[in-house]
Each structure stands twice: as structure tokens, then as C-alpha cells.
Amino acid sequence: MKEKTENRRIKQLEEMALLSYNRDAENQYALCINQRHINQGAASITMKDNTNNKTASEKVIESIAQMIVSGQVKPGEKLLTERAFSEKFKVTRSCVREAIRALALIGLVSIHPGGGTYVTDNSNIPEETVLWMYHQNIHKYDEIYTARTLIETEVYLECYDQMNDEIRNYIREARETLLNIDTDNTSGEEMERILSGIDSTIGKYCGNSVMYKLLLTILAIRKDDSITILSLISSRENSVYYRSKVLTAMLQDDKKKLKDALKKFFRNSERSLSLK
């Protein structure tokens, strides 16, 4: 009975804060969710530090990316075959294939079915970005969080600038989907799928192909640990609330509201993940 009463209270505060920008309700909502987070033992969820535990695919990604950005393999040149790379790095061909797909995802290489893989002209992706992502320990979660904040914020702001009826209708549908989620019974996997789907679609609408590719990379990197975090009901409630605030702000004729909503979203994410 007590739990049902608490759920109703949280839902009421969520609706008040979300729909009316009621600051008192927003603060009370945050307190309720944070308390639930503590009660559910959120502090026991820790992020794995994979500094010394890179996967074989990550090592291959770093090695090939470094070959490209250093100029060892130039734009237009063909990469080694999967077999050659597997022998060179002493890994399976499926591992090499996964690495090549990841590099193709951000535009470093182009895969020609039956014709091999070629280095693309990556001048439109800053070298420091590629080096940072694949050579400067992207597996550290504070760095992933920093990348996520920069990339996702830019994607949402650029999508706002591209706003039209199609985008506006999608945002309304996405917000409705979020608000109708049964956070008590939805799994972490399903929640992650819904959230990533929304982010990915916003990325398509932003009109910047480079930022979209970087966003997809971040979504892939964050997936497993997002599922872990979203295994908590309180985390799912927080995600619904703060993401709905962002989507609501996108429908306003005031870009500052969107910027503020994004800052609150990432501030809450940072707090939940205990990255700092």
C-alpha cells in the first residue's frame, strides 16, 4: 500500500514538473527519485574500469584507426583483407569484421561488398576526435560521458534548428511513448532499446552526417552499461522524466529552454552514474 501511494505521488510530481515547468514540483520529484535510488541500492552498481581489459575488437579498432589517422594508410587505399588482419593481430576474422564495421560506422573506412575495404577521405572528421575516441582510452567512463554530453547535446540542438512538421510530430510521438512506459515492469534491455531508438532518430533528423555517425558510436559504446543502470526502477523513472523534459523543450519556441533541459538531463545522468 505504501509503495502504491509513493508511486502515485511520484507520478503526480512528474506530471506537474513536466507539463508546467513547476520548479517546486521538479525539486520534490528529484528528491523522491533520489531516495528511491538509494533504497534500491543504486550505490552498489559500479561501472567496470576496462583500462586493462580491452576486448580484442577494441585493440584491432585502435590499431587500424591509428594506421589511418597517422597517414600510414592513405585515403583511397585498400586495407588488408580480413584474413590478413586476423593473422597480423592474431585474432579471429569475426573480430576483425566487427572492428571494420565500427570504423565504417564513423566514416573512416568504406566497405565495398566483394571488393574490399577502403580508407575514406576523413578530412571532415577532425583528427583529434578520431584519435581521442580510439587512441586516448575511450573505455574510461568519465571520458565516454564527456563525449556523450558534447555529441548528444550538439545533435539535439542541430535537430532543433532543422525543426519542421515531420520532426515535430516524431517528437510528440516519442514523448508519448516515454510517458506511457510502465517503468515498474519494463526491463533494462527494453528501456535501453527505446531510448537509443529515440536518440538515433533525432540524430538522423539533425542534418549533420558526421555528428550522426559519432552519435551511433556513442550509443554502441554505452549500451551494456546503460542496460545495467536501467535495471533500477528509479533510473527508468529518471530517464522518462528528464528525457521527456528535453523533448517537451524541443517543441517550445525558445532554444534556451532546450539548452537548460539538456544541461539538467546530463547533470542528472552524471549524478546517477557517480562519475564525479
Residue frames relative to the residue before (quaternion, step in Angstrom):
aa qw qx qy qz dx dy dz
M 1.0000 0.0000 0.0000 0.0000 0.00 0.00 0.00
K 0.6540 0.5174 -0.3067 0.4589 3.55 0.98 -0.94
E 0.6540 0.5222 -0.3104 0.4508 3.57 1.02 -0.85
K 0.6418 0.5211 -0.3228 0.4608 3.60 1.01 -0.81
T 0.6387 0.5228 -0.3188 0.4660 3.57 1.02 -0.84
E 0.6444 0.5201 -0.3104 0.4669 3.56 1.00 -0.87
N 0.6499 0.5245 -0.3148 0.4510 3.59 0.95 -0.87
R 0.6461 0.5128 -0.3137 0.4703 3.59 1.00 -0.85
R 0.6433 0.5284 -0.3163 0.4549 3.56 0.99 -0.89
I 0.6555 0.5080 -0.3048 0.4683 3.58 0.92 -0.92
K 0.6567 0.5192 -0.3097 0.4509 3.58 0.95 -0.89
Q 0.6464 0.5184 -0.3164 0.4619 3.58 0.99 -0.83
L 0.6663 0.4947 -0.2977 0.4719 3.57 0.92 -0.92
E 0.6222 0.5507 -0.3336 0.4453 3.56 1.03 -0.81
E 0.6833 0.4897 -0.2862 0.4596 3.57 0.87 -0.96
M 0.6486 0.5235 -0.3156 0.4534 3.58 0.98 -0.87
A 0.7069 0.4628 -0.2645 0.4648 3.56 0.84 -0.99
L 0.6804 0.5167 -0.2912 0.4303 3.56 0.92 -0.91
L 0.7788 0.3951 -0.1939 0.4470 3.54 0.75 -1.03
S 0.8065 0.2906 -0.1397 0.4956 3.59 1.06 -0.62
Y 0.3822 -0.7233 0.4795 0.3176 3.59 1.28 -0.01
N 0.2373 0.7812 -0.5301 0.2291 3.55 1.03 0.88
R 0.3351 -0.7928 0.4725 0.1896 3.59 -0.30 1.25
D 0.6303 0.5281 -0.3467 0.4512 3.61 0.97 -0.77
A 0.6606 0.4950 -0.3052 0.4748 3.56 0.95 -0.90
E 0.6284 0.5431 -0.3337 0.4459 3.57 1.03 -0.79
N 0.6683 0.4949 -0.3004 0.4672 3.58 0.94 -0.87
Q 0.6569 0.4992 -0.3105 0.4720 3.58 0.97 -0.85
Y 0.6220 0.5414 -0.3340 0.4566 3.56 1.04 -0.81
A 0.6581 0.5156 -0.3065 0.4551 3.56 0.92 -0.95
L 0.6456 0.5228 -0.3187 0.4564 3.59 0.98 -0.82
C 0.6502 0.5220 -0.3095 0.4571 3.57 0.97 -0.90
I 0.6826 0.4845 -0.2835 0.4679 3.55 0.90 -0.97
N 0.6514 0.5162 -0.3245 0.4515 3.58 0.93 -0.84
Q 0.6409 0.5136 -0.3265 0.4677 3.56 1.01 -0.78
R 0.6445 0.5031 -0.3243 0.4757 3.57 0.97 -0.81
H 0.6011 0.5695 -0.3435 0.4432 3.56 1.07 -0.82
I 0.6702 0.4901 -0.2860 0.4784 3.55 0.96 -0.95
N 0.6614 0.5276 -0.3075 0.4355 3.57 0.92 -0.93
Q 0.7005 0.4606 -0.2660 0.4758 3.55 1.08 -0.71
G 0.5203 -0.6722 0.4017 0.3406 3.55 1.28 0.07
A 0.1519 0.8259 -0.5295 0.1199 3.55 1.04 0.76
A 0.6060 0.5876 -0.3603 0.3972 3.53 1.09 -0.67
S 0.6184 0.5681 -0.3456 0.4188 3.57 1.19 -0.46
I 0.6056 0.5357 -0.3601 0.4654 3.57 1.27 -0.29
T 0.0081 -0.8140 0.5797 -0.0347 3.56 -0.51 1.13
M 0.4514 -0.6726 0.5170 0.2765 3.50 -1.14 0.67
K 0.4328 -0.6943 0.5106 0.2644 3.57 -0.93 0.90
D 0.2640 -0.7296 0.6055 0.1772 3.55 -1.02 0.81
N 0.1415 -0.8355 0.5296 0.0391 3.54 -0.33 1.28
T 0.1943 0.8279 -0.5124 0.1195 3.57 1.20 0.43
N 0.7991 0.2258 -0.1129 0.5456 3.57 0.89 -0.91
N 0.6751 0.4686 -0.2832 0.4944 3.54 1.21 0.41
K 0.1279 0.8082 -0.5585 0.1360 3.55 0.87 0.96
T 0.4591 -0.6483 0.5239 0.3074 3.53 -1.12 0.65
A 0.6565 -0.5006 0.3783 0.4188 3.55 -1.27 0.35
S 0.6380 0.5392 -0.3276 0.4415 3.58 1.01 -0.82
E 0.6468 0.5230 -0.3223 0.4520 3.57 0.97 -0.84
K 0.6453 0.5192 -0.3200 0.4599 3.57 1.02 -0.79
V 0.6534 0.5005 -0.3093 0.4764 3.56 1.03 -0.82
I 0.6150 0.5468 -0.3383 0.4565 3.59 1.01 -0.83
E 0.6676 0.5046 -0.3010 0.4572 3.58 0.86 -0.97
S 0.6797 0.5132 -0.2968 0.4320 3.56 0.86 -0.98
I 0.6969 0.4552 -0.2804 0.4780 3.58 0.86 -0.96
A 0.6329 0.5329 -0.3334 0.4519 3.59 0.99 -0.82
Q 0.6558 0.5082 -0.3141 0.4615 3.57 0.99 -0.82
M 0.6014 0.5536 -0.3465 0.4601 3.58 1.08 -0.71
I 0.6940 0.4872 -0.2696 0.4564 3.56 1.00 -0.89
V 0.7378 0.4295 -0.2537 0.4548 3.58 0.70 -1.07
S 0.6434 0.5133 -0.3286 0.4631 3.59 1.18 -0.44
G 0.5220 -0.6577 0.4021 0.3650 3.58 1.27 -0.25
Q 0.3933 0.7239 -0.4766 0.3069 3.56 1.29 0.08
V 0.7380 0.1435 -0.1018 0.6515 3.55 1.18 -0.72
K 0.2517 -0.8248 0.4950 0.1062 3.56 -0.56 1.15
P 0.6763 -0.4816 0.3609 0.4248 3.60 -1.26 0.41
G 0.7752 0.3127 -0.2579 0.4845 3.53 -0.93 0.96
E 0.6162 0.5503 -0.3506 0.4411 3.57 1.22 -0.38
K 0.4659 -0.6842 0.4992 0.2560 3.53 -1.17 0.69
L 0.4087 -0.7003 0.5300 0.2483 3.56 -1.00 0.86
L 0.6482 -0.4781 0.4079 0.4301 3.54 -1.32 0.18
T 0.5769 -0.5723 0.4402 0.3819 3.56 -1.22 0.32
E 0.6738 -0.4689 0.3688 0.4360 3.56 -1.27 0.26
R 0.6512 0.5284 -0.3135 0.4455 3.55 0.96 -0.89
A 0.6631 0.5091 -0.3030 0.4574 3.56 0.94 -0.92
F 0.6633 0.4931 -0.3045 0.4735 3.57 0.96 -0.85
S 0.6424 0.5284 -0.3363 0.4416 3.59 0.96 -0.81
E 0.6608 0.4827 -0.3011 0.4897 3.57 1.07 -0.73
K 0.6394 0.5460 -0.3150 0.4402 3.57 1.03 -0.84
F 0.7911 0.3070 -0.1420 0.5096 3.57 0.90 -0.99
K 0.3716 -0.7569 0.4616 0.2754 3.57 1.37 -0.04
V 0.5062 0.5845 -0.4544 0.4423 3.53 0.85 1.11
T 0.6321 -0.5300 0.3922 0.4070 3.57 -1.28 0.14
R 0.6090 -0.5528 0.4187 0.3850 3.56 -1.23 0.40
S 0.6130 0.5436 -0.3553 0.4499 3.61 1.07 -0.66
C 0.6135 0.5379 -0.3381 0.4690 3.58 1.11 -0.67
V 0.6490 0.5004 -0.3080 0.4832 3.58 0.97 -0.86
R 0.6377 0.5405 -0.3230 0.4437 3.56 0.97 -0.90
E 0.6489 0.5168 -0.3112 0.4637 3.58 0.97 -0.86
A 0.6546 0.5149 -0.3064 0.4610 3.57 1.00 -0.86
I 0.6498 0.5159 -0.3142 0.4615 3.58 0.96 -0.88
R 0.6429 0.5191 -0.3243 0.4605 3.59 0.97 -0.81
A 0.6382 0.5260 -0.3271 0.4572 3.58 1.01 -0.79
L 0.6700 0.4867 -0.2967 0.4755 3.58 0.98 -0.82
A 0.6239 0.5251 -0.3343 0.4726 3.58 1.11 -0.68
L 0.5880 0.6151 -0.3483 0.3932 3.55 1.13 -0.74
I 0.7674 0.3175 -0.1888 0.5241 3.59 0.99 -0.79
G 0.6309 -0.6175 0.3114 0.3515 3.56 1.23 0.35
L 0.4363 0.7006 -0.4700 0.3129 3.61 1.18 0.28
V 0.7943 0.1148 -0.0556 0.5940 3.56 1.09 -0.68
S 0.2600 -0.7372 0.6016 0.1646 3.52 -1.30 0.38
I 0.2574 -0.7821 0.5526 0.1289 3.57 -0.72 1.09
H 0.1201 -0.7800 0.6128 0.0399 3.56 -0.77 1.08
P 0.3781 -0.7551 0.4812 0.2349 3.62 -0.18 1.22
G 0.8302 0.1425 -0.1408 0.5203 3.54 -0.68 1.12
G 0.7469 0.3911 -0.2102 0.4950 3.57 1.24 -0.22
G 0.6241 -0.5649 0.3346 0.4236 3.57 1.26 0.06
T 0.4725 -0.6529 0.5190 0.2847 3.55 -1.37 -0.12
Y 0.1318 -0.8167 0.5615 0.0189 3.56 -0.82 1.05
V 0.4941 -0.6274 0.5131 0.3147 3.55 -1.19 0.64
T 0.3140 -0.7580 0.5430 0.1789 3.56 -0.85 0.95
D 0.5503 -0.5378 0.4901 0.4096 3.53 -1.32 0.07
N 0.0677 -0.8527 0.5180 0.0014 3.58 -0.05 1.29
S 0.2713 0.7963 -0.5058 0.1908 3.59 1.17 0.49
N 0.6474 0.5187 -0.3335 0.4478 3.59 1.17 -0.42
I 0.6587 0.3902 -0.3179 0.5593 3.58 1.28 0.08
P 0.4481 -0.7128 0.4581 0.2851 3.62 -0.48 1.12
E 0.5369 -0.6461 0.4323 0.3278 3.58 -0.91 0.91
E 0.6514 0.5284 -0.3373 0.4275 3.57 0.96 -0.82
T 0.6036 0.5531 -0.3630 0.4450 3.59 1.14 -0.55
V 0.6749 0.4819 -0.2941 0.4753 3.57 0.90 -0.93
L 0.6497 0.5150 -0.3147 0.4622 3.56 0.92 -0.92
W 0.6599 0.5187 -0.3053 0.4498 3.53 0.94 -0.91
M 0.6958 0.4922 -0.2804 0.4417 3.55 0.91 -0.93
Y 0.8259 0.2654 -0.1117 0.4848 3.57 0.90 -0.90
H 0.7604 0.3626 -0.2073 0.4973 3.57 1.20 -0.22
Q 0.7314 0.4085 -0.2241 0.4980 3.59 1.22 -0.34
N 0.6775 -0.5618 0.2986 0.3691 3.56 0.79 1.09
I 0.0415 0.8294 -0.5526 0.0703 3.57 0.70 1.08
H 0.5636 0.6251 -0.3795 0.3842 3.59 1.22 -0.43
K 0.5585 0.5755 -0.4118 0.4327 3.62 1.20 -0.22
Y 0.4595 -0.7591 0.3902 0.2455 3.54 -0.61 1.12
D 0.5926 0.5393 -0.3940 0.4503 3.60 1.11 -0.43
E 0.6538 0.4995 -0.3127 0.4747 3.58 1.10 -0.68
I 0.6057 0.5328 -0.3459 0.4791 3.56 1.08 -0.73
Y 0.6516 0.5211 -0.3163 0.4515 3.56 0.95 -0.88
T 0.6393 0.5223 -0.3215 0.4639 3.58 0.99 -0.85
A 0.6568 0.4995 -0.3054 0.4752 3.57 0.95 -0.91
R 0.6504 0.5261 -0.3178 0.4464 3.54 0.92 -0.90
T 0.6440 0.5272 -0.3235 0.4501 3.59 0.91 -0.88
L 0.6945 0.4841 -0.2784 0.4537 3.57 0.82 -1.01
I 0.7246 0.4580 -0.2533 0.4484 3.55 0.77 -1.08
E 0.7046 0.4601 -0.2864 0.4580 3.60 0.76 -0.98
T 0.6135 0.5382 -0.3538 0.4569 3.59 1.02 -0.71
E 0.6741 0.4945 -0.2958 0.4621 3.58 0.87 -0.96
V 0.6351 0.5367 -0.3272 0.4489 3.59 0.99 -0.84
Y 0.6905 0.4729 -0.2879 0.4656 3.60 0.85 -0.93
L 0.6570 0.5010 -0.3184 0.4648 3.59 0.98 -0.77
E 0.6629 0.4861 -0.3136 0.4752 3.60 0.99 -0.76
C 0.6055 0.5368 -0.3515 0.4708 3.58 1.11 -0.63
Y 0.6120 0.5484 -0.3365 0.4599 3.58 1.05 -0.78
D 0.6718 0.5015 -0.2944 0.4587 3.58 0.97 -0.87
Q 0.6916 0.4548 -0.2663 0.4940 3.59 1.20 -0.52
M 0.2996 0.8257 -0.4533 0.1515 3.58 1.33 -0.03
N 0.1311 0.7449 -0.6462 0.1021 3.53 -1.04 0.96
D 0.7488 -0.4033 0.2573 0.4588 3.60 -1.23 0.02
E 0.6386 0.5355 -0.3328 0.4412 3.58 0.98 -0.80
I 0.6744 0.4804 -0.2897 0.4801 3.56 0.90 -0.93
R 0.6481 0.5327 -0.3167 0.4425 3.56 0.94 -0.92
N 0.6582 0.5007 -0.3082 0.4702 3.59 0.96 -0.82
Y 0.6391 0.5175 -0.3356 0.4595 3.58 0.99 -0.77
I 0.6437 0.5292 -0.3249 0.4473 3.59 0.94 -0.90
R 0.6412 0.5143 -0.3277 0.4658 3.59 0.97 -0.80
E 0.6604 0.5053 -0.3021 0.4660 3.57 0.97 -0.89
A 0.6565 0.5137 -0.3086 0.4581 3.57 0.96 -0.88
R 0.6499 0.5060 -0.3174 0.4699 3.58 0.97 -0.82
E 0.6374 0.5221 -0.3222 0.4662 3.57 1.01 -0.81
T 0.6239 0.5378 -0.3296 0.4614 3.56 1.03 -0.79
L 0.6597 0.5149 -0.3023 0.4564 3.56 0.92 -0.92
L 0.7107 0.4775 -0.2668 0.4425 3.57 0.81 -1.02
N 0.6903 0.4609 -0.2780 0.4836 3.58 1.21 -0.40
I 0.4452 0.6887 -0.4615 0.3384 3.59 1.26 0.10
D 0.3289 -0.7058 0.5940 0.2019 3.55 -1.00 0.89
T 0.2207 -0.8395 0.4824 0.1174 3.57 0.15 1.30
D 0.6055 0.5704 -0.3609 0.4216 3.59 1.16 -0.47
N 0.8114 0.2894 -0.1154 0.4945 3.57 1.05 -0.72
T 0.5397 0.6093 -0.4136 0.4080 3.60 1.25 -0.07
S 0.4336 -0.7091 0.4928 0.2573 3.59 -0.91 0.89
G 0.6395 -0.5203 0.3978 0.4025 3.55 -1.28 0.34
E 0.6313 0.5457 -0.3262 0.4442 3.58 1.06 -0.79
E 0.6829 0.4798 -0.2869 0.4701 3.57 0.89 -0.94
M 0.6366 0.5282 -0.3263 0.4575 3.58 1.01 -0.82
E 0.6528 0.5118 -0.3102 0.4644 3.57 0.95 -0.87
R 0.6355 0.5382 -0.3247 0.4484 3.56 1.01 -0.82
I 0.6607 0.5058 -0.3020 0.4653 3.59 0.96 -0.88
L 0.6892 0.4899 -0.2844 0.4517 3.58 0.86 -0.99
S 0.6661 0.4894 -0.3040 0.4736 3.57 0.94 -0.86
G 0.6135 0.5555 -0.3399 0.4466 3.57 1.08 -0.70
I 0.6506 0.5017 -0.3082 0.4797 3.57 1.00 -0.83
D 0.6623 0.5051 -0.3093 0.4588 3.58 0.88 -0.96
S 0.6570 0.5258 -0.3088 0.4433 3.57 0.93 -0.92
T 0.6722 0.4916 -0.2991 0.4658 3.58 0.94 -0.87
I 0.6133 0.5237 -0.3417 0.4826 3.58 1.03 -0.76
G 0.6302 0.5451 -0.3226 0.4490 3.56 1.05 -0.79
K 0.6395 0.5185 -0.3240 0.4661 3.58 0.99 -0.80
Y 0.7037 0.4761 -0.2637 0.4568 3.55 1.01 -0.83
C 0.5635 0.6536 -0.3906 0.3205 3.62 1.14 -0.45
G 0.4253 -0.7496 0.4300 0.2689 3.59 1.21 -0.35
N 0.6562 0.4515 -0.3101 0.5191 3.58 1.30 0.15
S 0.3149 -0.8040 0.4743 0.1719 3.58 -0.18 1.28
V 0.6311 0.5320 -0.3413 0.4497 3.59 1.05 -0.69
M 0.6720 0.4819 -0.2973 0.4772 3.58 0.88 -0.94
Y 0.6142 0.5506 -0.3448 0.4481 3.58 1.07 -0.71
K 0.6672 0.4936 -0.3028 0.4686 3.58 0.93 -0.88
L 0.6427 0.5085 -0.3173 0.4772 3.57 1.01 -0.79
L 0.6194 0.5413 -0.3349 0.4596 3.57 1.05 -0.76
L 0.6559 0.5120 -0.3135 0.4576 3.59 0.90 -0.90
T 0.6188 0.5349 -0.3389 0.4648 3.56 1.07 -0.70
I 0.6591 0.5041 -0.3014 0.4696 3.57 0.92 -0.92
L 0.6341 0.5302 -0.3347 0.4525 3.60 0.96 -0.81
A 0.6635 0.4997 -0.3071 0.4645 3.58 0.97 -0.83
I 0.6662 0.5145 -0.3009 0.4483 3.58 0.98 -0.86
R 0.7409 0.4417 -0.2365 0.4473 3.57 0.90 -0.90
K 0.4390 0.7695 -0.4186 0.1999 3.58 1.22 -0.47
D 0.7257 0.4652 -0.2788 0.4234 3.60 0.54 -1.14
D 0.7229 0.4302 -0.2618 0.4732 3.57 0.86 -0.91
S 0.5585 0.5657 -0.3960 0.4595 3.59 1.19 -0.40
I 0.6322 0.5313 -0.3270 0.4594 3.56 0.99 -0.85
T 0.6437 0.5251 -0.3190 0.4562 3.58 0.98 -0.85
I 0.6746 0.4864 -0.2928 0.4718 3.58 0.87 -0.97
L 0.7132 0.4666 -0.2531 0.4578 3.58 0.92 -0.92
S 0.4612 0.6561 -0.4655 0.3743 3.59 1.24 0.17
L 0.6284 0.5056 -0.3269 0.4926 3.58 1.31 -0.29
I 0.5216 -0.6388 0.4672 0.3187 3.57 -0.94 0.89
S 0.6566 0.5283 -0.3189 0.4337 3.58 0.91 -0.90
S 0.6380 0.5156 -0.3296 0.4674 3.60 1.05 -0.69
R 0.6392 0.5098 -0.3252 0.4752 3.57 1.04 -0.75
E 0.6383 0.5184 -0.3237 0.4681 3.59 1.01 -0.79
N 0.6459 0.5205 -0.3112 0.4637 3.56 0.98 -0.87
S 0.6547 0.5216 -0.3123 0.4492 3.56 0.96 -0.89
V 0.6430 0.5166 -0.3195 0.4664 3.56 0.94 -0.88
Y 0.6944 0.5009 -0.2854 0.4307 3.55 0.82 -1.00
Y 0.7597 0.4072 -0.2318 0.4509 3.58 0.60 -1.12
R 0.6389 0.4986 -0.3368 0.4794 3.60 1.07 -0.61
S 0.6201 0.5251 -0.3410 0.4727 3.57 1.06 -0.67
K 0.6051 0.5455 -0.3461 0.4653 3.57 1.09 -0.69
V 0.6470 0.5160 -0.3140 0.4653 3.58 0.98 -0.87
L 0.6822 0.4820 -0.2915 0.4661 3.58 0.88 -0.95
T 0.6208 0.5316 -0.3369 0.4674 3.58 1.04 -0.73
A 0.6564 0.5164 -0.3028 0.4591 3.57 0.98 -0.89
M 0.6188 0.5583 -0.3478 0.4295 3.59 1.07 -0.67
L 0.6775 0.4876 -0.2841 0.4718 3.57 1.18 -0.53
Q 0.5759 0.5809 -0.3775 0.4341 3.58 1.30 -0.06
D 0.4510 -0.6719 0.5146 0.2834 3.57 -1.22 0.48
D 0.6128 0.5010 -0.3502 0.5008 3.54 0.92 0.94
K 0.3055 -0.7948 0.4979 0.1645 3.57 -0.22 1.27
K 0.5697 0.6012 -0.3804 0.4114 3.57 1.16 -0.59
K 0.6256 0.5362 -0.3453 0.4492 3.61 1.01 -0.73
L 0.6367 0.5159 -0.3260 0.4713 3.57 1.05 -0.75
K 0.6455 0.5179 -0.3229 0.4591 3.58 0.92 -0.87
D 0.6561 0.5080 -0.3037 0.4683 3.57 0.98 -0.87
A 0.6533 0.5150 -0.3094 0.4607 3.59 0.98 -0.88
L 0.6491 0.5117 -0.3128 0.4679 3.59 1.02 -0.79
K 0.6329 0.5259 -0.3286 0.4636 3.58 1.00 -0.80
K 0.6647 0.4924 -0.3014 0.4741 3.58 0.94 -0.87
F 0.6223 0.5522 -0.3351 0.4421 3.56 1.02 -0.82
F 0.7340 0.4149 -0.2423 0.4800 3.58 0.78 -0.99
R 0.5853 0.5508 -0.3746 0.4624 3.58 1.13 -0.54
N 0.6616 0.4885 -0.3046 0.4805 3.56 1.00 -0.82
S 0.6330 0.5307 -0.3312 0.4560 3.59 1.00 -0.82
E 0.6445 0.5266 -0.3095 0.4600 3.54 0.97 -0.89
R 0.6586 0.5083 -0.2965 0.4690 3.56 0.98 -0.89
S 0.6716 0.5103 -0.2952 0.4488 3.56 0.93 -0.91
L 0.7214 0.4376 -0.2398 0.4802 3.57 1.01 -0.85
S 0.2799 -0.7928 0.4921 0.2259 3.56 1.33 -0.27
L 0.2119 0.8114 -0.5140 0.1805 3.50 0.92 0.98
K 0.7823 0.2108 -0.1357 0.5702 3.56 1.17 -0.47
